Amino acid sequence: MNTKTPFLEALQAGGGPLLADGAMGTVLHERGVQFNACFDELNLDDPQAVAEIHRAYIEAGAQVIMSNTFGANRYRLAEHGLEEQVFEINRAGVENARHAVEASGKPVFVAADVGPLGVRLAPFGRVDPDEARAAFKEQIEGLVAGSPDLIIIETMTDLYEVREAIKAAKEVCDLPVLASMTFTRDDKTLLGDSPVKVATRMADAGADVIGINCSGGPAQLLRILRKMRAAQPDALYSVMPNAGWPEQTAGRIMYPAGPEYFGQYAQAFAQAGARLIGGCCGTTPEHIQAMHLALQDPLPVVEIEADEADHRGQVATASDPDIGSQLAAKIGRGQFVFAVEMDPPRGLTTQKLIAGASLLGEAGADVINVADSPMARMRMSPWAVCDLVQRDLNIETTLHFPTRGRNLLRIQGDLLAAHAIGVRNVFIVMGDPTAIGDYPEAMDNFDLAPTGLIKLVKQGFNAGMDHAGSEIGQPTAFFVGAALNLTPKDPEREIELLRRKLLNGADFFLTQPIYQPQVAQQFLQRYADEYGPLEEPILAGVLPLYGVKHAAFLHNEVPGINIPEATRQRLEAAGKSSPREGVDIAGELIEEIKDWAAGVYLMPAFNRFDLVADIIEAVK
C-alpha cells in the first residue's frame, strides 16, 4: 500500500473520517438532464452545469469530490456514439472537478471516478479479462491526464471485473486506488459473493481502500461494513450508500432516506471503522451537509445496532433471495408463532390455495407449511407453492422435505433449488410410504434417514459444503425443523431419536396433533429429568376437530393421536355446531400450550382455512 500520498495520509490520520460528496446523476436529473442522456458528455458540452454541482458539494462540507466520469468507458460511451472521445471526456471530467476545488480555496481531494464497463466479463459474459483491462486502462489514462488525487473504482458487481480495474489503475499510475462494490438486498453481490469474500479478494488484488457503495440504504451498508472489518480488520474502508431502495412515483425515481437520516448514520459509520463516508444514488448536497454537521458534533452517539438498522433502513420480504429465516427471528424475540399447514393442489389450479394463504396471512399466520406429497399422493411440487406464496403474498413458508424417494444427488439439488427461491425453513421428515398412495409401485428408497439429512443440512450445507466435502460456493442459511412425538408409546425410543436430531443440529420441532397437553408436558419433564430442559423451540401440533366422526377417526385410526372422552362428548353435544365447537376446543388447547411451546402448528381439517383463521384471530 502506498502510504505517502496526501490522500492516504489524511485517511490514516487520527480524528474523524473524511467526507465525500453524493450523487452526480441524481442532481443533474433534478436540474433537467434526462436519464437517457450521456451525463459524461456534459464534461465537454456543459462543464458549467457539472462544476456547479461540484461546488454545491464542497460548500456542503465534502472533502473528496468525484469526477463526472462514471460511465466514460468505451463500451458505455459507444451507446451514444462517443467511443472515440474516451480520453477527452475523462480528462475534462477531472479538470472540471479540479477547477471547482481551486475556485473554492478549500483543501478538497479529487477522485477520478471509474464505473463498471456495462458488459459482462468471462466466464459470465463475452468480454475476456484482457479486453476489460484495456478498456479500463484507456479510461484511466484520460483521468490521470487531469491530475486527480486518487482513482475510485465504484459500483462494481463482479470480482473479476474489479480485479481487472485495479490492475489497470496500478499499471497506469501510482495513485491510491479505492475499489468499491455494490450489494443486492441479500447482502451478496449480484454474482453471489459475500462481504467477507469481497473484502478478502479486494485486499488481495491491491486495493488501497475497500469500499461499499450504492446497494440499499445506510442500514444495509453499516451491516456489511461490520462483516468486512471482521474479515479484514487492518484495511481502510469507505461507505457511500444510496438514499434507500428506489421507488418509481409518477414517472420519477424517488429515494426515501432523507438528509436527517443520513446524519444519524454518519457517526455510526465512523464508529464502525469507515475512514471515508459519502453518498450514492438519491443523495444530494443536503444529505452531505447533514453528515458534515453530524461529524462535527463532539457529543458521543449511541452506535446503531444491526437489528435496529435492519428495521430502519429496509424491510426484508419473504421473496428476497437470501434473507435469513423470519420464523427463527420471531421465535428468538419470544413471539408466540402460528404456523399453518397447506397441501399443494393436485392439478395446475392454484387460485384456491393462494386465496386460502391470503386469508391466513391476514388473520395473523406467521408461516405457511407446505406439505410434500402428503399420504404419498401426487400433487404439485411444494417448491412451486412456496415460491408462489412468498412472492405473491409475502408470507414466509416452511418446506416439508421428506427423505423417502430421494437419493443423495436429488436431495442436495433440491436443497439448493429451495434456497435459491428464498425458502429458509425446512421440515425434515421420512415421508409417507408410496405403498399407501396413488402409485404403490413407485420407488420408495432413500439414502439418508431424517437424522442424517439434518446433519447434512446443518453441518454441511449451512457450512458451505456438500455431502462429499466439496464447497458449494456459499453457505446456505436453513432453519431446520424435525418431527417430535410428545405422546409416544415408547418414550425411551422417542427420546433417543430426539437426542440424535439435536446432536445433528435440529433447530426446532413440529409435533403431531396434541389433545392432552398435560401428557405432552409429562414427556418433556421426563426428558428434562435425564438431559435438562429442551431448549430448542417446539411448535405444538393443533388439528381443529370438525365433528364427532372426524374425532372418532383420528382417535381410532391415526397412530399417536388420543382424544379424551370428554372432548368427544363436547363435539357430540354440539351437534351441527360441532365445527365451531372444534374452534373453541383448539383455542383452549393453545392457551394451555402457550406455557411451554414457542408456537403452534395448525393443520386445517378438510381445508377449512376460515376456521383456522378464526382460531388465530381469537388467540391473538
JORAGI-V600310 format. One record per helix or strand of 2 or more residues. SS is the DSSP state (H for helix, E for strand). FROM is the first residue (numbers start at 1). TO is the last residue. Records with the same first field share a line. If there is no record, write none. Layout:
SS=FROM-TO / FROM-TO
//
This chain:
H=6-12 / 25-30 / 39-45 / 47-60 / 74-78 / 83-104 / 129-145 / 159-172 / 195-205 / 218-231 / 259-271 / 285-296 / 306-313 / 326-332 / 351-363 / 374-376 / 382-393 / 408-420 / 434-436 / 450-463 / 491-504 / 517-531 / 548-557 / 565-593 / 605-607 / 609-619
E=18-20 / 64-66 / 109-114 / 150-156 / 176-181 / 209-214 / 237-241 / 246-249 / 252-255 / 276-279 / 337-342 / 367-370 / 397-402 / 425-429 / 479-484 / 508-513 / 537-542 / 599-603
//
